[in-house]
Amino acid sequence: MTGDQFQTLNRAVGNLAVVVGEMHIDLAELKATVHEEVLPSLRRIDDRLAVVESRWSNIEGRLATSEMRYATLEQVVYKRDDPTP
């Protein structure tokens, strides 16, 4: 390897080290942004989703109760209207 080739390689390695350092800084900033801005939003969304799921569960429970009451009423009406003793 000639001296010029070594200097070129040395500069390339130095430039690569600078780029890797900048990427490390960018990654640290991105991580901080995610922790400060994104995660709180996701937590709020998760909290809202839990509320919606709870309400949906209540609605399903009420619907099941209504269906059972309707089935009971159907049986009462059917027996009342049934001409057989």
C-alpha positions in Angstrom: 0.0 0.0 0.0 1.4 3.3 -1.0 1.4 6.4 1.2 -1.3 8.0 -0.9 -3.5 5.0 -0.7 -3.0 4.9 3.1 -3.9 8.5 3.4 -7.0 8.0 1.3 -8.0 5.0 3.4 -7.3 6.9 6.6 -9.5 9.9 5.4 -12.3 7.4 4.4 -12.2 5.8 7.9 -12.2 9.2 9.5 -15.2 10.3 7.4 -17.0 7.1 8.3 -16.3 7.7 12.0 -17.8 11.1 11.7 -20.9 9.8 9.9 -21.3 7.0 12.5 -21.0 9.6 15.3 -23.7 11.8 13.7 -26.0 8.8 13.3 -25.5 8.0 16.9 -26.5 11.5 17.9 -29.5 11.4 15.5 -30.5 8.1 17.0 -30.3 9.4 20.6 -32.4 12.4 19.6 -35.0 10.2 17.9 -35.1 8.0 21.0 -35.7 11.0 23.2 -38.4 12.3 20.9 -40.2 8.9 21.0 -40.0 8.8 24.8 -41.2 12.5 25.2 -43.8 12.7 22.4 -44.8 9.4 20.9 -45.1 7.1 24.0 -47.4 9.5 25.9 -49.7 9.6 22.9 -49.7 5.9 22.6 -50.5 5.6 26.3 -53.5 8.0 25.9 -54.7 6.0 22.9 -54.3 2.8 24.9 -56.3 4.3 27.8 -59.0 5.4 25.4 -59.1 2.0 23.8 -59.5 0.4 27.3 -62.5 2.7 27.9 -64.1 1.8 24.6 -63.5 -1.9 25.2 -65.1 -1.6 28.6 -68.1 0.2 27.1 -68.4 -2.4 24.4 -68.3 -5.2 26.9 -71.2 -3.5 28.8 -73.2 -3.2 25.6 -72.6 -6.8 24.8 -73.7 -7.8 28.3 -76.9 -5.7 28.0 -77.6 -7.2 24.6 -77.2 -10.7 26.0 -79.6 -9.8 28.8 -82.1 -8.4 26.4 -81.9 -11.4 24.2 -82.5 -13.7 27.1 -85.5 -11.6 28.2 -86.9 -11.6 24.7 -86.5 -15.4 24.5 -88.3 -15.8 27.8 -91.1 -13.5 26.6 -91.4 -15.5 23.4 -91.8 -18.7 25.4 -94.5 -17.1 27.5 -96.4 -15.8 24.5 -96.0 -19.0 22.6 -97.3 -21.0 25.6 -100.2 -18.6 26.0 -101.2 -18.8 22.3 -100.7 -22.6 22.1 -104.1 -24.2 21.9 -102.9 -27.6 23.2 -103.4 -28.2 26.9 
